[in-house]
């Protein structure tokens, strides 16, 4: 039984999804599909190929403009806003937590960031962890603190070079499957 990650549609059952965080549940149930249809953001859902209407987890991506460049040697003195991709939400159903679905969704978001960067440019993938407890999840993929001077901000980012390295390393082990 394999897991597929695809754009959200009317066929996906959003109403029963529960990740344990009300804000993330409500977004999926009430806004995700509509925002995807209006091209405000794009939500991708993870499902089993044998039960394609049951959502195991999801992530939402959107365009992002970095007005204060991150403290990175390639961007710190660049005077204009920079384009990036924002991982606006990532959630896994309670019944699926701890089974690697979150990792699969994050890898998918990184892969899609690389695709964007190949077409229109993006300096990387940004995320605002909801709580400090989630930061180690992102750090294991080499996400960096976006503002190294303000430790109260949780925003993190993964430089595009690192995104490309992750995608290339996974592609060589055949773990990344996309149509």
N, C-alpha and C positions, 0 to 999 in steps of 0.2 A: 504494500500500500504506500504510494508515494505522495508527497506533498507538492501542490502546485501553488504558485503565487501569481495572481492575475488582478487586473483592474476590477474594482467593485462594480457590480451590475445589479439590476432589479432582482435577479435570480438568487442573490446571496441573502440568507436569512440573518438580518442585522438585529432583530428584536430580542433574540435569546442570548446574545453575546454578553459575557460578564468577565471582565478582567480584574474586578475588585476595586477599580477606581471609577467612581461615578462620572467624573468629567470625561474620561476616555470612552466609557460605555455610551454616554449620551451623544458624544460627537459621532461615533459610528452609527448609532441608531437614528439620529435626527439630521445630521449635516453632511456626512462623508460623501454619499452618492450625489447629492445635490451640488456640492462644491466641485466634485469631479465633472459633473455634466456642464457646469458653468465655467469650467477651466480655471477655477480659483486655486484649487489644489488638486492633487491626484492621490487617491487612496488605493492601495493594493492590499488584497486579502490573501491569507494562506488558508488553503482547504485541502482535504484529502481528495485525491482523484476519484475515489470510490463514493464520496459523499460531497460533491462539489458545491452544495448550497450551505454547508455548515462552516462558519468562519472560526478558524483556530486562533487567528491573530491578524493584525493589520499594521500597516505603516502608511503615513501620509507625507508626501513630498510637496514642496512648493518652491518657487523662485525666492531668492533672498539677495538683498543688497547690503553689503558690508560697508557701512559709512565710516567706521573706525577700524582701519585695517588691523588684523591680528599682528601680534609681535612676532613676525616671521621674517627672516632675512630677505625674502623675495618681495614682501609687500609693505613693510613697516613705513616706508617713506613715499608710498604711492599716494598722490593727492586726490584721487577721485574715488567714488564708490566702486566697489568691486562686485562682480556677479558670483553668486554661489548657489548652492542648493540647501534647503532647510528641511531637516527631518522634523516635521512639526509634531508628529505623534507616532508612537510605537507601543503596541499593547498585545498581550497574549491572554487568551481565555484561561481562567483559573484552572480548569481541568487539564490544560496543556502546559502549564508553567513548569519549568525545569526539564523540558524534553527537547530543548534546542530550537524551538520555533522562533524565539526572539532573535537568536543568532542568525537563523535563515533569513528572517525579515531584514535584519540589519545588513547582511551581505547583499541582499537584493537591492536595498537602498543605495549601498555603495556602488554596486554595478550600474544602477540607473544614473547615478551622479557621473560616473565615467562616460556614459553615453551622452549625457548633456554636455559635458566638457568637450567631447569630440566634435559636437555640432556647433555650439555657440560660445563656449568657454565658461568655466566656473573654477574658482580657486579651491573649492573643496565642499565638504558636507558639514553643515552646522547643526547643532542640536542644543536644546535647553532642557537638561534633565529636570524632571519634576521635583526631585528631592536629592539631597547629597548621597543617599544610599545607592542610587543608580549609577553614580559616576564610575565605580570600578568596572561595570559592564562595558562602558565605552572606552575606558582606559586600556582594557585588554586588546583593543584594536588600534591603539596608538592615538586616540583622540587627545587633543591638547586643550588646555584652558585657553579660551579665546582672548581674555583680557588678563594678562599675567600681573597687572598692577592692582586689579580689583578682585580680590578673592571672594567677595560676597556674591559675585555673579557666577552662576553655574554654567553659563554657555560654554560649549566646547566645540572644537572643529577638527576635522580630519583633512589635512592638506591633499590636494588632488594627486600629487605624486604618490602619497601613501595609498589613496584609493586605487590608483592604477596598479600598484604593487600587490595589493590584496587581491584584486580581480585576476591579475596574471597568475599569482601563485595558486589560486583556487581553480582557475581554468586548466592549469597543467595537471591537477589531480582529478579533473573531471567532476568536481563537486558542484560546479556552477552550471545549471541547466536552464537555458532560456530559449524561447522559440526564435 
